[in-house]
Amino acid sequence: MPPRYSYYQKGSPFNEWHRRIDGLAAVDVDLMEVCSKCFRPLLLIEHAFDKGQTYKNCTAVMKLSRMSGVEAILILYSQDMKQFRVRKLTPTLGNFKKIKDKVLIRYLQILHNKHKCI
């Protein structure tokens, strides 16, 4: 069985090595927002450059989110990192919302502020 490729540019040497092994499959976990003190996961983030696409495969991160109980979002970002299209992935799938950088920063800050270290 040939390796499955679902990316458009080369990844890390380990990723390239792993992709050549018959019968194995893996996906990158893009980003996990964590508490800066206790490192508890706060949010799983799948992200990609915004090319006007209406779909990005997020199956693996959504499964990981449901298994872990950590919410997940998809962020499509602009070249200048000033505009984003954000979509809630779990616990329920939402619609894309256009937001500015300050709104995304505030959302992430609120996640941190609401969190209580255990």
N, CA and C atoms as an extended XYZ file, in Angstrom:
354
Properties=species:S:1:pos:R:3:atomname:S:1:resname:S:1:resid:I:1 pbc="F F F"
N         0.846       -1.176        0.000 N   MET     1
C         0.000        0.000        0.000 CA  MET     1
C         0.894        1.242        0.000 C   MET     1
N         0.720        2.180       -0.954 N   PRO     2
C         1.549        3.382       -0.983 CA  PRO     2
C         1.175        4.321        0.151 C   PRO     2
N         2.138        5.129        0.601 N   PRO     3
C         1.809        6.071        1.681 CA  PRO     3
C         0.779        7.089        1.220 C   PRO     3
N        -0.034        7.550        2.170 N   ARG     4
C        -1.050        8.558        1.870 CA  ARG     4
C        -0.463        9.939        2.111 C   ARG     4
N        -0.634       10.823        1.152 N   TYR     5
C        -0.145       12.191        1.276 CA  TYR     5
C        -1.321       13.143        1.263 C   TYR     5
N        -1.451       13.939        2.307 N   SER     6
C        -2.533       14.915        2.360 CA  SER     6
C        -1.973       16.288        2.717 C   SER     6
N        -0.789       16.582        2.233 N   TYR     7
C        -0.159       17.861        2.491 CA  TYR     7
C         0.471       18.355        1.202 C   TYR     7
N         0.833       19.622        1.180 N   TYR     8
C         1.314       20.229       -0.053 CA  TYR     8
C         2.776       20.638        0.002 C   TYR     8
N         3.381       20.561        1.144 N   GLN     9
C         4.800       20.854        1.238 CA  GLN     9
C         5.435       19.869        2.192 C   GLN     9
N         6.724       19.734        2.083 N   LYS    10
C         7.417       18.767        2.923 CA  LYS    10
C         7.330       19.167        4.385 C   LYS    10
N         7.208       18.177        5.223 N   GLY    11
C         7.172       18.396        6.655 CA  GLY    11
C         8.545       18.179        7.261 C   GLY    11
N         8.564       17.879        8.538 N   SER    12
C         9.827       17.634        9.231 CA  SER    12
C        10.443       16.325        8.740 C   SER    12
N        11.731       16.139        8.947 N   PRO    13
C        12.359       14.859        8.556 CA  PRO    13
C        11.659       13.649        9.186 C   PRO    13
N        11.225       13.774       10.447 N   PHE    14
C        10.521       12.654       11.072 CA  PHE    14
C         9.215       12.371       10.358 C   PHE    14
N         8.438       13.435       10.052 N   ASN    15
C         7.170       13.242        9.344 CA  ASN    15
C         7.393       12.557        8.007 C   ASN    15
N         8.399       12.992        7.274 N   GLU    16
C         8.699       12.387        5.973 CA  GLU    16
C         9.081       10.917        6.141 C   GLU    16
N         9.878       10.615        7.126 N   TRP    17
C        10.277        9.230        7.408 CA  TRP    17
C         9.035        8.392        7.742 C   TRP    17
N         8.192        8.911        8.614 N   HIS    18
C         6.997        8.186        9.050 CA  HIS    18
C         6.052        7.910        7.888 C   HIS    18
N         5.896        8.869        6.982 N   ARG    19
C         4.975        8.726        5.857 CA  ARG    19
C         5.409        7.629        4.883 C   ARG    19
N         6.660        7.260        4.909 N   ARG    20
C         7.152        6.223        3.996 CA  ARG    20
C         6.921        4.801        4.518 C   ARG    20
N         6.458        4.666        5.744 N   ILE    21
C         6.273        3.340        6.341 CA  ILE    21
C         4.889        2.821        5.979 C   ILE    21
N         4.869        1.705        5.273 N   ASP    22
C         3.630        1.096        4.809 CA  ASP    22
C         2.727        0.737        5.982 C   ASP    22
N         1.461        1.112        5.871 N   GLY    23
C         0.464        0.737        6.866 CA  GLY    23
C         0.303        1.719        8.014 C   GLY    23
N         1.159        2.750        8.098 N   LEU    24
C         1.027        3.735        9.170 CA  LEU    24
C         0.375        5.001        8.630 C   LEU    24
N        -0.275        5.727        9.498 N   ALA    25
C        -0.870        7.018        9.138 CA  ALA    25
C        -0.733        7.952       10.331 C   ALA    25
N        -0.529        9.212       10.064 N   ALA    26
C        -0.409       10.212       11.125 CA  ALA    26
C        -0.809       11.564       10.576 C   ALA    26
N        -1.250       12.430       11.451 N   VAL    27
C        -1.529       13.816       11.092 CA  VAL    27
C        -0.872       14.712       12.137 C   VAL    27
N        -0.503       15.899       11.716 N   ASP    28
C         0.060       16.873       12.644 CA  ASP    28
C        -1.054       17.475       13.484 C   ASP    28
N        -0.784       17.664       14.758 N   VAL    29
C        -1.673       18.430       15.617 CA  VAL    29
C        -1.119       19.851       15.557 C   VAL    29
N        -1.891       20.767       14.982 N   ASP    30
C        -1.358       22.101       14.701 CA  ASP    30
C        -0.976       22.878       15.955 C   ASP    30
N        -1.913       23.025       16.884 N   LEU    31
C        -1.641       23.848       18.051 CA  LEU    31
C        -2.553       23.443       19.197 C   LEU    31
N        -2.005       23.457       20.403 N   MET    32
C        -2.795       23.186       21.595 CA  MET    32
C        -2.534       24.327       22.574 C   MET    32
N        -3.547       25.130       22.815 N   GLU    33
C        -3.432       26.221       23.796 CA  GLU    33
C        -3.408       25.585       25.177 C   GLU    33
N        -2.419       25.952       26.006 N   VAL    34
C        -2.280       25.372       27.336 CA  VAL    34
C        -2.136       26.473       28.382 C   VAL    34
N        -2.447       26.134       29.614 N   CYS    35
C        -2.223       27.037       30.733 CA  CYS    35
C        -0.718       27.263       30.875 C   CYS    35
N        -0.321       28.508       31.042 N   SER    36
C         1.110       28.816       31.149 CA  SER    36
C         1.709       28.398       32.492 C   SER    36
N         0.853       28.042       33.453 N   LYS    37
C         1.355       27.627       34.770 CA  LYS    37
C         1.356       26.108       34.942 C   LYS    37
N         0.207       25.468       34.649 N   CYS    38
C         0.098       24.024       34.897 CA  CYS    38
C         0.124       23.196       33.609 C   CYS    38
N         0.111       23.857       32.467 N   PHE    39
C         0.163       23.233       31.146 CA  PHE    39
C        -1.036       22.346       30.818 C   PHE    39
N        -2.138       22.556       31.515 N   ARG    40
C        -3.359       21.834       31.183 CA  ARG    40
C        -3.861       22.307       29.819 C   ARG    40
N        -4.245       21.385       28.934 N   PRO    41
C        -4.784       21.782       27.626 CA  PRO    41
C        -6.079       22.586       27.786 C   PRO    41
N        -6.156       23.701       27.071 N   LEU    42
C        -7.331       24.561       27.116 CA  LEU    42
C        -8.124       24.545       25.815 C   LEU    42
N        -7.442       24.332       24.683 N   LEU    43
C        -8.095       24.411       23.386 CA  LEU    43
C        -7.219       23.745       22.332 C   LEU    43
N        -7.845       22.951       21.457 N   LEU    44
C        -7.146       22.385       20.307 CA  LEU    44
C        -7.441       23.269       19.106 C   LEU    44
N        -6.391       23.603       18.351 N   ILE    45
C        -6.541       24.518       17.222 CA  ILE    45
C        -5.993       23.879       15.957 C   ILE    45
N        -6.841       23.742       14.964 N   GLU    46
C        -6.430       23.374       13.608 CA  GLU    46
C        -6.337       24.694       12.858 C   GLU    46
N        -5.248       24.927       12.131 N   HIS    47
C        -5.140       26.209       11.433 CA  HIS    47
C        -4.554       26.028       10.038 C   HIS    47
N        -4.875       26.996        9.183 N   ALA    48
C        -4.380       26.986        7.802 CA  ALA    48
C        -4.467       28.400        7.252 C   ALA    48
N        -3.671       28.660        6.229 N   PHE    49
C        -3.737       29.934        5.532 CA  PHE    49
C        -5.082       30.038        4.821 C   PHE    49
N        -5.705       31.204        4.911 N   ASP    50
C        -7.020       31.408        4.305 CA  ASP    50
C        -6.880       31.709        2.820 C   ASP    50
N        -7.284       30.747        2.006 N   LYS    51
C        -7.276       30.899        0.549 CA  LYS    51
C        -8.706       31.013        0.025 C   LYS    51
N        -9.639       31.306        0.925 N   GLY    52
C       -11.042       31.376        0.545 CA  GLY    52
C       -11.723       30.018        0.548 C   GLY    52
N       -11.042       29.015        1.068 N   GLN    53
C       -11.605       27.670        1.081 CA  GLN    53
C       -12.820       27.584        1.998 C   GLN    53
N       -13.716       26.679        1.666 N   THR    54
C       -14.910       26.474        2.485 CA  THR    54
C       -14.804       25.205        3.326 C   THR    54
N       -13.705       24.442        3.160 N   TYR    55
C       -13.559       23.181        3.887 CA  TYR    55
C       -12.092       22.923        4.208 C   TYR    55
N       -11.849       22.400        5.389 N   LYS    56
C       -10.543       21.862        5.764 CA  LYS    56
C       -10.812       20.618        6.581 C   LYS    56
N       -10.138       19.546        6.244 N   ASN    57
C       -10.335       18.300        6.968 CA  ASN    57
C        -9.817       18.448        8.402 C   ASN    57
N       -10.701       18.255        9.353 N   CYS    58
C       -10.368       18.379       10.775 CA  CYS    58
C       -10.776       17.130       11.543 C   CYS    58
N       -10.946       16.023       10.838 N   THR    59
C       -11.464       14.796       11.448 CA  THR    59
C       -10.644       14.360       12.656 C   THR    59
N        -9.330       14.309       12.520 N   ALA    60
C        -8.489       13.805       13.610 CA  ALA    60
C        -8.550       14.712       14.836 C   ALA    60
N        -8.458       16.023       14.638 N   VAL    61
C        -8.488       16.932       15.785 CA  VAL    61
C        -9.864       16.915       16.454 C   VAL    61
N       -10.923       16.715       15.670 N   MET    62
C       -12.262       16.616       16.260 CA  MET    62
C       -12.396       15.341       17.097 C   MET    62
N       -11.842       14.248       16.615 N   LYS    63
C       -11.880       13.002       17.401 CA  LYS    63
C       -11.067       13.148       18.681 C   LYS    63
N        -9.888       13.747       18.571 N   LEU    64
C        -9.050       13.971       19.752 CA  LEU    64
C        -9.780       14.870       20.745 C   LEU    64
N       -10.457       15.891       20.251 N   SER    65
C       -11.214       16.793       21.110 CA  SER    65
C       -12.306       16.047       21.877 C   SER    65
N       -13.055       15.236       21.170 N   ARG    66
C       -14.145       14.492       21.825 CA  ARG    66
C       -13.607       13.489       22.837 C   ARG    66
N       -12.492       12.857       22.512 N   MET    67
C       -11.896       11.880       23.437 CA  MET    67
C       -11.353       12.560       24.696 C   MET    67
N       -10.798       13.747       24.534 N   SER    68
C       -10.134       14.429       25.650 CA  SER    68
C       -11.052       15.376       26.423 C   SER    68
N       -12.147       15.782       25.792 N   GLY    69
C       -13.024       16.763       26.425 CA  GLY    69
C       -12.507       18.191       26.293 C   GLY    69
N       -11.499       18.408       25.447 N   VAL    70
C       -10.956       19.744       25.207 CA  VAL    70
C       -11.568       20.258       23.904 C   VAL    70
N       -12.192       21.427       23.946 N   GLU    71
C       -12.839       21.978       22.750 CA  GLU    71
C       -11.825       22.226       21.648 C   GLU    71
N       -12.328       22.285       20.403 N   ALA    72
C       -11.477       22.503       19.241 CA  ALA    72
C       -12.078       23.546       18.323 C   ALA    72
N       -11.198       24.331       17.681 N   ILE    73
C       -11.621       25.310       16.687 CA  ILE    73
C       -10.713       25.216       15.467 C   ILE    73
N       -11.223       25.722       14.359 N   LEU    74
C       -10.452       25.860       13.128 CA  LEU    74
C       -10.227       27.351       12.903 C   LEU    74
N        -8.980       27.729       12.640 N   ILE    75
C        -8.641       29.118       12.357 CA  ILE    75
C        -8.013       29.190       10.976 C   ILE    75
N        -8.616       29.975       10.097 N   LEU    76
C        -8.033       30.287        8.797 CA  LEU    76
C        -7.506       31.715        8.903 C   LEU    76
N        -6.219       31.914        8.634 N   TYR    77
C        -5.583       33.189        8.902 CA  TYR    77
C        -5.135       33.897        7.622 C   TYR    77
N        -5.091       35.232        7.696 N   SER    78
C        -4.636       36.058        6.579 CA  SER    78
C        -3.121       36.221        6.644 C   SER    78
N        -2.549       36.691        5.563 N   GLN    79
C        -1.095       36.882        5.472 CA  GLN    79
C        -0.576       37.788        6.591 C   GLN    79
N        -1.308       38.850        6.895 N   ASP    80
C        -0.839       39.819        7.888 CA  ASP    80
C        -1.285       39.496        9.320 C   ASP    80
N        -1.993       38.405        9.500 N   MET    81
C        -2.487       37.974       10.816 CA  MET    81
C        -3.382       39.024       11.479 C   MET    81
N        -4.118       39.755       10.661 N   LYS    82
C        -5.050       40.760       11.183 CA  LYS    82
C        -6.498       40.313       11.045 C   LYS    82
N        -6.775       39.414       10.114 N   GLN    83
C        -8.122       38.899        9.861 CA  GLN    83
C        -8.095       37.380        9.971 C   GLN    83
N        -9.140       36.839       10.556 N   PHE    84
C        -9.246       35.389       10.710 CA  PHE    84
C       -10.667       34.956       10.391 C   PHE    84
N       -10.791       33.754        9.883 N   ARG    85
C       -12.096       33.096        9.830 CA  ARG    85
C       -11.996       31.928       10.802 C   ARG    85
N       -12.885       31.934       11.773 N   VAL    86
C       -12.832       30.949       12.853 CA  VAL    86
C       -14.118       30.138       12.853 C   VAL    86
N       -13.953       28.844       13.084 N   ARG    87
C       -15.101       27.931       13.129 CA  ARG    87
C       -14.958       27.009       14.330 C   ARG    87
N       -15.987       26.948       15.140 N   LYS    88
C       -16.004       26.015       16.256 CA  LYS    88
C       -16.165       24.607       15.686 C   LYS    88
N       -15.328       23.687       16.143 N   LEU    89
C       -15.393       22.299       15.679 CA  LEU    89
C       -16.120       21.395       16.673 C   LEU    89
N       -15.881       21.612       17.951 N   THR    90
C       -16.529       20.806       18.990 CA  THR    90
C       -16.847       21.718       20.172 C   THR    90
N       -17.802       21.398       20.994 N   PRO    91
C       -18.603       20.187       21.002 CA  PRO    91
C       -19.635       20.130       19.881 C   PRO    91
N       -20.003       21.268       19.309 N   THR    92
C       -20.892       21.260       18.145 CA  THR    92
C       -20.242       22.079       17.035 C   THR    92
N       -20.453       21.648       15.806 N   LEU    93
C       -19.869       22.323       14.657 CA  LEU    93
C       -20.582       23.642       14.407 C   LEU    93
N       -19.805       24.714       14.315 N   GLY    94
C       -20.371       26.031       14.068 CA  GLY    94
C       -20.080       26.513       12.656 C   GLY    94
N       -20.545       27.703       12.346 N   ASN    95
C       -20.287       28.344       11.057 CA  ASN    95
C       -19.031       29.200       11.157 C   ASN    95
N       -18.424       29.499       10.022 N   PHE    96
C       -17.281       30.405        9.997 CA  PHE    96
C       -17.722       31.799       10.416 C   PHE    96
N       -16.880       32.445       11.220 N   LYS    97
C       -17.089       33.836       11.607 CA  LYS    97
C       -15.823       34.602       11.280 C   LYS    97
N       -15.971       35.759       10.644 N   LYS    98
C       -14.825       36.621       10.378 CA  LYS    98
C       -14.566       37.465       11.616 C   LYS    98
N       -13.324       37.424       12.094 N   ILE    99
C       -12.958       38.217       13.261 CA  ILE    99
C       -11.600       38.872       13.040 C   ILE    99
N       -11.331       39.882       13.814 N   LYS   100
C       -10.047       40.581       13.765 CA  LYS   100
C        -9.107       39.996       14.817 C   LYS   100
N        -7.839       40.313       14.686 N   ASP   101
C        -6.817       39.768       15.567 CA  ASP   101
C        -7.101       40.048       17.044 C   ASP   101
N        -7.577       41.246       17.356 N   LYS   102
C        -7.823       41.590       18.757 CA  LYS   102
C        -8.936       40.743       19.365 C   LYS   102
N        -9.912       40.365       18.564 N   VAL   103
C       -11.009       39.515       19.051 CA  VAL   103
C       -10.480       38.118       19.356 C   VAL   103
N        -9.639       37.580       18.488 N   LEU   104
C        -9.061       36.253       18.724 CA  LEU   104
C        -8.170       36.271       19.964 C   LEU   104
N        -7.362       37.309       20.087 N   ILE   105
C        -6.496       37.423       21.268 CA  ILE   105
C        -7.338       37.468       22.530 C   ILE   105
N        -8.393       38.254       22.521 N   ARG   106
C        -9.262       38.368       23.704 CA  ARG   106
C        -9.912       37.029       24.048 C   ARG   106
N       -10.361       36.303       23.030 N   TYR   107
C       -10.957       34.983       23.247 CA  TYR   107
C        -9.964       34.057       23.950 C   TYR   107
N        -8.729       34.045       23.477 N   LEU   108
C        -7.710       33.183       24.083 CA  LEU   108
C        -7.379       33.638       25.501 C   LEU   108
N        -7.330       34.939       25.723 N   GLN   109
C        -7.086       35.452       27.073 CA  GLN   109
C        -8.200       35.055       28.033 C   GLN   109
N        -9.443       35.092       27.558 N   ILE   110
C       -10.579       34.694       28.407 CA  ILE   110
C       -10.463       33.229       28.779 C   ILE   110
N       -10.062       32.384       27.828 N   LEU   111
C        -9.860       30.955       28.139 CA  LEU   111
C        -8.870       30.804       29.295 C   LEU   111
N        -7.786       31.535       29.220 N   HIS   112
C        -6.765       31.457       30.270 CA  HIS   112
C        -7.303       31.999       31.594 C   HIS   112
N        -8.010       33.101       31.538 N   ASN   113
C        -8.519       33.711       32.773 CA  ASN   113
C        -9.565       32.848       33.465 C   ASN   113
N       -10.367       32.105       32.687 N   LYS   114
C       -11.409       31.252       33.271 CA  LYS   114
C       -10.830       29.974       33.876 C   LYS   114
N        -9.655       29.582       33.412 N   HIS   115
C        -9.056       28.329       33.852 CA  HIS   115
C        -8.548       28.409       35.286 C   HIS   115
N        -8.768       27.346       36.032 N   LYS   116
C        -8.256       27.218       37.399 CA  LYS   116
C        -7.295       26.021       37.421 C   LYS   116
N        -6.069       26.275       37.802 N   CYS   117
C        -5.078       25.197       37.889 CA  CYS   117
C        -5.485       24.204       38.969 C   CYS   117
N        -5.232       22.924       38.675 N   ILE   118
C        -5.521       21.893       39.680 CA  ILE   118
C        -4.248       21.160       40.055 C   ILE   118
